[in-house]
Amino acid sequence: MLEQEYSIGRFQNFLVLWLPLAILAMSLAFAMGFWASTSAFELNLVPEKPSQMLAFVALLSGATIVFKKPEIGLILLVAVVYSNASEIAVRNHGLPSALQALGILLGLVILVRWMSASSERPRGDAILILLAFYAVVLFGSSLHAINPGLADEKLFEHVKCLVLFALVVNLARSHTTLKRAVWAILIAGAALSTISAYQVLTSSYGWDFGGFGRIKVAQIVGDLRQPRIAGAFADPNFYAQVLIPLVPLALYRFLDTSSRRWKLLGAYCIAACLVALVFTYSRGGILALGVVLGLILIIQKPKLKHCVVGFILILLLLLLVPPQFQQRLGTLSQFMADEESPIVDTDSSFQQRSLLMRVAWDIWRDHPFFGVGAGNYSEYYLEYAEQIGATVDSYENFDQQRFPHSLYLEMAAETGLVGLLLFGAILLTACLKGWHAAHLFRKSGDLKSSRLVMSLLVGIAGYLTTSIFLHAHYLRHLWLLLALLAASSHIAIKAASNRKCGEPS
């Protein structure tokens, strides 16, 4: 009997420890073989590029560290996602996807935790179920789409976001880990903003800093065209969208930390992000910033000294604001123009966006329930633009893929009312979870954690505001914020349950 129990114990140890390590070793061996077969190595096993060997060594070292300390893997994951570092590495330097490697490794870590400790079972979540239903909607939309390949691309990207959500929810299991993940996002954003501020202050627009300092020469106002900073993203407006949630996160970290060093870091994050935001010249970003600051004033009710500091910071920022930016903001008045007081010199970007949004609206009107298929807005664009009779001078590339310039109109046109309502249900569920978590933290006297959750909610509100004017090109940043919100809900509920049982939280 004892021998039988000993054998079972050895078998369990094998499953828990050695089997995952064996799978990891085989995966790395397969990766090396695939890399060699695709001419990454010459016959003398010397890599073509030193950066490829460095990347491979970093991957092996990182895998070892992450397997031993999964929380470090979470911090790396959120930093890589928010800085868009993986896409830059693949596109600009021909390196393997760090995001995919981290995802596989962290998924294996979660599996090992589940097999080795009954208290570390994988977390389920209502939002994950809704995300799975949304994946079904995307798959269904490909069945009636003109171009199923575009729908499959959207589905694949959504599945990656679903995996990201599951990883964050399962790895952010404590107050400390959650706060470190938020700091990782802030530091990643501050690093990008520092590069942008350096480019602006020194006029170093000819160097893109390895892909993390992209520049787009575009219209500012009228016929004036100047460099607009885009960071690690495809467009300055998307860069502004990613920067907006950092403002409340950094502000609350500045207010809550007692360490002078971390206060200075929080203040620097705020200043750097605001400077970068200004020089994106994004009008939607500035409107979202106004929404974020308004929500903070309503929720936080800051002290007088904090208001004074904020006022001084805004004055210093205004000194850096170029006159072109003020003129660009002045074009927002065109939104308020009516038929009796037309604007003679209409901003061309407004005309183009108006056309793109109008096309999306008309597509939704003709296909109200299921849309035309995920990613298939572009397939219908020319047909509907001709019906509208647009006179916008922006048809230089007839075969390029078009986007509606609005996340909500894009979802409505491509997945119909079904997809739009499901997306709304995901957002509502996440916000209710966050609000409940903030209440539980506040009820227990943990005001810092409560304010951390509120800063996530405000940041998400800012992101969703910019999404009125931007399509779903960098949606994974939103899913990352929602995942941290869901993780905070699990942490708050577990802490409340432990207090009832008299256990430490």
C-alpha positions in Angstrom: 0.0 0.0 0.0 2.8 2.4 0.9 4.7 1.5 -2.3 1.5 2.2 -4.3 1.1 5.7 -2.6 4.8 6.4 -3.2 4.4 5.5 -6.9 1.3 7.8 -7.2 3.2 10.6 -5.5 6.1 10.3 -7.9 3.8 10.3 -10.8 2.1 13.5 -9.5 5.4 15.1 -9.1 6.3 14.2 -12.6 3.1 15.7 -14.0 3.4 18.9 -11.9 7.1 19.6 -12.4 8.9 17.7 -15.0 6.2 17.3 -17.7 5.8 21.1 -18.1 9.6 21.6 -18.2 9.8 18.8 -20.8 7.1 20.6 -22.9 9.0 23.9 -22.6 12.3 22.2 -23.6 10.6 20.6 -26.6 9.0 23.9 -27.6 12.3 25.7 -27.5 14.0 22.9 -29.5 11.3 23.1 -32.1 11.7 26.9 -32.3 15.4 26.5 -32.8 14.8 23.9 -35.5 12.3 26.1 -37.3 14.6 29.1 -37.0 17.5 27.2 -38.5 15.2 25.8 -41.3 14.2 29.4 -42.3 17.9 30.4 -42.8 18.2 32.3 -39.5 21.5 30.4 -39.2 24.1 29.7 -41.8 25.9 26.4 -42.1 28.4 27.4 -39.5 25.5 28.1 -37.1 26.3 31.8 -37.0 23.1 34.0 -37.1 22.7 36.5 -39.9 22.0 39.3 -37.5 23.5 39.7 -34.0 20.1 41.1 -32.9 18.5 37.7 -33.6 21.0 35.9 -31.4 20.5 38.5 -28.7 16.8 38.1 -29.0 17.0 34.3 -28.7 19.3 34.5 -25.6 16.9 37.0 -24.1 14.0 34.7 -24.8 15.7 31.7 -23.0 16.8 33.9 -20.0 13.3 35.5 -19.8 11.6 32.1 -20.0 13.7 30.9 -17.0 12.9 34.0 -14.9 9.2 34.0 -15.8 8.8 30.3 -15.0 10.3 31.0 -11.6 8.6 34.3 -10.9 5.3 34.6 -12.9 4.6 38.1 -11.6 7.6 39.3 -13.5 6.1 37.8 -16.6 2.9 39.7 -16.0 4.8 43.0 -15.7 6.7 42.2 -18.9 3.4 41.3 -20.6 1.6 44.6 -19.8 4.7 46.6 -20.6 5.2 44.9 -24.0 1.5 45.3 -24.9 1.2 49.0 -23.9 4.5 50.1 -25.5 3.6 48.1 -28.7 7.2 46.7 -28.4 6.3 43.3 -29.9 4.9 44.8 -33.1 7.9 47.1 -33.4 10.3 44.2 -33.0 8.6 42.1 -35.7 8.0 44.9 -38.2 11.2 46.9 -37.8 13.8 44.4 -36.8 12.5 41.0 -38.1 12.5 39.5 -34.6 10.0 36.8 -33.3 6.9 38.0 -31.6 7.6 38.6 -27.9 3.9 38.8 -27.2 3.2 35.4 -28.6 6.3 33.9 -26.7 5.2 35.5 -23.4 1.6 34.3 -23.9 2.6 30.7 -24.4 5.0 30.8 -21.5 2.6 32.4 -19.1 -0.2 30.0 -20.2 2.1 27.2 -19.3 2.9 28.8 -15.9 -0.8 29.1 -15.1 -1.2 25.4 -16.0 1.7 24.4 -13.7 0.2 26.5 -10.9 -3.1 24.8 -11.3 -1.6 21.3 -11.2 0.7 22.0 -8.3 -1.6 23.9 -5.9 -5.4 23.5 -5.5 -5.7 27.1 -4.3 -4.3 28.4 -7.6 -7.0 27.2 -9.9 -7.5 29.2 -13.1 -10.0 32.0 -12.7 -13.1 32.2 -14.7 -14.9 35.5 -15.4 -18.2 36.7 -16.8 -16.3 39.0 -19.2 -14.4 36.0 -20.6 -17.7 34.3 -21.4 -18.9 37.5 -23.1 -15.6 37.7 -25.0 -16.1 34.1 -26.1 -19.6 34.9 -27.4 -18.2 37.9 -29.3 -15.6 35.6 -30.9 -18.6 33.5 -32.1 -20.2 36.6 -33.5 -17.0 37.4 -35.4 -16.8 33.9 -36.7 -20.5 33.9 -37.8 -19.9 37.2 -39.6 -17.2 35.6 -41.7 -19.8 33.2 -43.1 -21.7 35.9 -44.9 -18.8 38.3 -45.6 -17.7 39.2 -49.1 -14.1 38.9 -47.9 -13.9 36.1 -45.3 -10.1 36.6 -44.9 -10.6 40.1 -43.4 -13.2 38.7 -41.0 -10.8 35.9 -40.0 -8.1 38.5 -39.3 -10.4 40.3 -36.9 -11.3 37.0 -35.3 -7.7 36.1 -34.8 -6.9 39.5 -33.3 -9.9 39.1 -30.9 -8.7 35.7 -29.8 -5.3 37.1 -28.9 -7.1 39.8 -26.9 -9.2 37.1 -25.2 -6.0 35.2 -24.3 -4.4 38.5 -23.0 -7.4 39.1 -20.8 -7.3 35.5 -19.4 -3.6 35.8 -18.6 -3.9 39.1 -16.8 -6.9 38.1 -14.7 -5.1 34.8 -13.7 -1.7 36.4 -12.9 -2.8 39.6 -11.1 -3.9 37.9 -7.9 -2.8 40.4 -5.2 -2.8 44.1 -4.4 0.9 44.3 -4.9 0.9 42.6 -8.3 -1.9 44.8 -9.5 -0.1 47.9 -8.5 3.1 46.8 -10.1 1.3 46.0 -13.3 -0.1 49.6 -13.3 3.4 51.0 -12.7 4.7 48.9 -15.6 2.1 50.5 -17.9 3.0 54.0 -16.6 6.7 53.5 -17.1 6.2 52.1 -20.6 4.1 55.1 -21.5 6.5 57.5 -19.9 9.4 56.0 -21.9 7.6 56.5 -25.1 6.6 60.0 -24.1 10.2 60.8 -23.2 11.3 59.9 -26.7 8.5 62.0 -28.1 9.4 65.0 -25.9 13.1 64.7 -27.0 12.1 64.7 -30.7 10.0 67.8 -30.2 12.4 69.8 -28.1 15.4 69.0 -30.3 13.6 68.8 -33.6 15.0 65.3 -34.1 12.4 64.1 -36.5 14.8 62.2 -38.8 15.4 59.5 -36.2 12.6 57.1 -35.3 14.4 55.5 -32.3 14.2 52.0 -33.6 10.4 52.4 -34.4 9.5 53.9 -31.0 9.5 57.5 -32.3 7.5 57.4 -35.5 6.6 60.7 -37.2 3.8 61.6 -39.6 3.9 64.8 -41.6 0.3 65.8 -41.8 -2.1 68.7 -42.0 -2.2 70.8 -38.8 -4.5 73.6 -39.9 -5.4 74.9 -43.3 -2.5 74.3 -45.7 0.1 74.1 -42.9 1.7 70.6 -42.7 4.1 69.8 -39.9 5.5 66.7 -38.1 3.1 65.0 -35.7 4.5 62.5 -33.3 3.1 59.0 -33.3 5.3 57.1 -30.8 5.3 53.4 -31.5 2.0 53.5 -33.3 0.7 53.9 -36.9 -0.9 57.3 -36.4 -0.6 60.2 -34.0 -4.3 59.9 -33.1 -3.9 56.3 -31.9 -0.8 57.4 -29.9 -3.0 60.0 -28.2 -5.6 57.3 -27.5 -3.1 55.2 -25.7 -1.7 58.2 -23.7 -5.0 59.3 -22.4 -5.6 56.5 -19.8 -2.1 57.1 -18.4 -3.1 60.6 -17.1 -5.5 59.4 -14.4 -3.3 56.3 -13.6 -0.3 58.6 -13.0 -2.2 61.2 -11.2 -3.6 58.8 -8.6 -0.2 57.1 -8.2 1.2 60.6 -7.5 -1.5 61.4 -4.9 -1.4 58.0 -3.1 2.2 57.1 -2.8 4.1 58.2 0.3 7.5 57.7 -1.2 9.1 60.9 -2.6 10.8 58.9 -5.3 7.6 57.4 -6.6 5.8 60.8 -6.3 8.5 62.3 -8.6 8.1 59.4 -11.0 4.3 59.8 -11.0 4.7 63.6 -11.6 7.1 62.9 -14.4 4.8 60.4 -16.0 2.0 63.0 -16.0 4.2 65.8 -17.5 5.8 63.6 -20.2 2.4 62.2 -21.3 0.8 65.6 -21.5 3.7 67.0 -23.5 3.5 64.1 -25.9 -0.3 64.4 -26.1 0.0 68.0 -27.2 2.4 67.3 -30.0 0.2 64.5 -31.4 -2.0 67.5 -32.4 -5.0 65.1 -31.8 -8.2 67.1 -31.2 -10.0 63.9 -30.1 -7.2 63.3 -27.6 -7.7 66.8 -26.1 -11.5 66.3 -25.9 -10.9 63.0 -24.1 -8.4 64.7 -21.8 -11.1 67.2 -20.8 -13.5 64.3 -20.0 -10.8 62.6 -17.9 -10.0 65.7 -15.9 -13.6 66.5 -15.4 -14.3 63.0 -14.1 -11.3 63.3 -11.7 -12.6 66.5 -10.3 -16.1 65.0 -9.8 -14.9 61.8 -8.2 -11.8 62.8 -6.3 -12.7 66.3 -5.1 -9.0 67.2 -4.8 -7.6 69.4 -2.0 -6.7 73.0 -2.5 -3.0 72.4 -2.7 -3.5 69.7 -5.3 -5.6 72.2 -7.4 -2.8 74.8 -7.1 -0.2 72.3 -8.3 -2.4 71.2 -11.1 -3.0 74.8 -12.2 0.7 75.5 -12.2 1.4 72.4 -14.3 -1.3 73.4 -16.8 0.3 76.9 -17.0 3.7 75.4 -17.7 2.2 73.1 -20.3 0.5 76.1 -22.0 4.0 77.7 -22.4 5.0 74.7 -24.5 1.8 74.7 -26.6 2.7 76.1 -30.1 0.3 78.6 -31.7 -0.5 76.0 -34.5 -2.0 73.7 -31.9 -4.3 76.4 -30.6 -5.4 77.1 -34.2 -6.0 73.4 -34.7 -8.2 73.3 -31.6 -10.1 76.3 -33.0 -11.3 74.1 -35.9 -13.4 72.1 -33.4 -16.0 74.9 -33.8 -16.8 73.4 -37.2 -18.6 70.6 -35.3 -21.0 73.3 -34.1 -21.7 74.9 -37.5 -25.2 74.7 -38.9 -26.7 75.3 -42.3 -27.4 79.0 -41.5 -23.8 79.7 -40.6 -21.6 77.5 -42.8 -17.9 77.3 -42.5 -16.2 78.4 -45.8 -12.8 76.7 -45.3 -13.8 73.4 -43.9 -11.0 71.3 -42.5 -10.3 68.5 -45.0 -9.9 65.8 -42.3 -13.4 66.7 -41.0 -14.7 66.2 -44.5 -13.0 62.9 -44.9 -14.0 61.6 -41.5 -17.6 62.7 -42.0 -17.7 60.7 -45.2 -16.1 57.6 -43.6 -18.6 57.8 -40.7 -21.6 58.4 -43.0 -20.7 55.3 -45.1 -20.6 53.2 -41.9 -24.0 54.6 -40.8 -25.5 53.8 -44.2 -24.0 50.3 -44.2 -25.5 49.7 -40.7 -28.9 51.1 -41.9 -29.0 48.5 -44.7 -27.6 45.6 -42.6 -28.9 46.4 -39.1 -28.7 43.1 -37.3 -25.6 41.2 -38.4 -23.7 43.8 -40.4 -21.6 43.0 -43.5 -18.9 41.0 -41.8 -16.0 41.8 -39.5 -13.3 43.8 -41.3 -15.5 44.1 -44.4 -16.4 47.8 -44.2 -13.7 48.6 -46.7 -15.3 46.2 -49.2 -18.4 48.4 -49.3 -16.8 51.8 -49.0 -16.6 52.8 -52.6 -20.1 51.7 -53.4 -21.6 53.7 -50.6 -19.3 56.7 -51.1 -20.6 57.0 -54.7 -24.2 56.8 -53.5 -23.6 59.6 -51.0 -22.1 61.6 -53.8 -19.0 62.8 -51.9 -16.8 65.6 -53.2 -14.0 65.0 -50.8 -10.6 65.2 -52.5 -9.2 62.1 -50.9 -9.5 59.2 -53.4 -5.8 59.0 -54.4 -5.7 55.2 -53.5 -8.8 53.4 -54.6 -7.6 50.0 -53.5 -6.5 50.8 -50.0 -8.3 49.5 -47.0 -10.7 52.1 -45.5 -11.8 52.4 -41.8 -14.9 54.2 -40.4 -12.9 56.4 -37.9 -15.3 55.4 -35.2 -15.1 52.2 -33.1 -18.9 52.1 -32.5 -19.9 52.8 -36.1 -17.3 50.2 -37.2 -18.8 47.5 -35.0 -22.3 48.5 -36.0 -21.5 48.3 -39.7 -19.5 45.1 -39.5 -21.3 43.0 -36.8 -24.6 44.8 -36.6 -26.8 45.3 -33.6 -25.8 41.9 -32.2 -22.1 42.7 -32.1 -22.7 46.3 -30.8 -24.9 45.2 -28.0 -22.5 42.4 -27.0 -19.6 44.9 -26.9 -21.7 47.2 -24.8 -22.5 44.3 -22.4 -18.7 43.6 -22.0 -18.0 47.2 -21.2 -21.0 47.5 -18.8 -20.0 44.3 -17.0 -16.4 45.4 -16.6 -17.4 48.8 -15.3 -19.9 47.3 -12.8 -17.2 45.0 -11.6 -14.8 47.8 -11.2 -17.3 50.0 -9.3 -18.1 47.1 -7.0 -14.4 46.5 -6.4 -13.8 50.1 -5.5 -16.8 50.0 -3.1 -15.4 46.8 -1.4 -11.9 48.4 -1.0 -13.4 51.6 0.3 -15.6 49.7 2.8 -12.6 47.8 4.1 -10.6 51.1 4.6 -8.2 50.3 1.7 -8.7 53.8 0.1 -5.5 53.5 -2.1 -6.7 50.3 -3.8 -10.2 51.9 -4.2 -8.6 55.0 -5.9 -6.5 52.7 -8.1 -9.6 51.0 -9.4 -11.3 54.4 -10.0 -8.3 55.6 -12.0 -8.7 52.5 -14.2 -12.3 53.4 -14.7 -11.5 57.0 -15.6 -8.8 55.9 -18.0 -11.2 53.5 -19.7 -13.7 56.4 -20.0 -11.0 58.4 -21.7 -10.1 55.6 -24.1 -13.8 55.1 -25.0 -14.1 58.9 -25.6 -11.3 58.8 -28.2 -13.0 55.8 -29.8 -15.8 58.0 -30.9 -13.3 59.3 -33.5 -11.0 56.2 -34.0 -11.6 52.7 -35.2 -10.5 49.5 -33.5 -6.8 49.4 -34.6 -5.3 49.1 -31.1 -8.1 47.5 -29.2 -5.8 45.3 -27.1 -4.9 48.3 -25.0 -8.5 48.5 -24.0 -8.7 44.8 -23.2 -5.6 45.1 -21.0 -7.2 47.9 -18.9 -10.5 45.9 -18.7 -8.5 42.8 -17.6 -6.8 44.8 -14.8 -10.3 46.0 -13.8 -11.6 42.5 -13.7 -8.5 41.3 -11.7 -9.2 44.1 -9.1 -12.7 42.7 -8.7 -11.4 39.2 -7.9 -8.9 40.6 -5.5 -11.5 42.7 -3.7 -14.0 39.9 -3.4 -11.3 37.5 -2.1 -10.1 40.1 0.4 -13.7 40.6 1.6 -14.3 36.8 1.9 -11.0 36.4 3.9 -12.0 39.1 6.3 -15.3 37.4 7.0 -13.5 34.1 7.6 -10.9 35.9 9.8 -8.0 35.0 7.4 -5.4 37.5 6.2 -6.3 39.0 2.8 
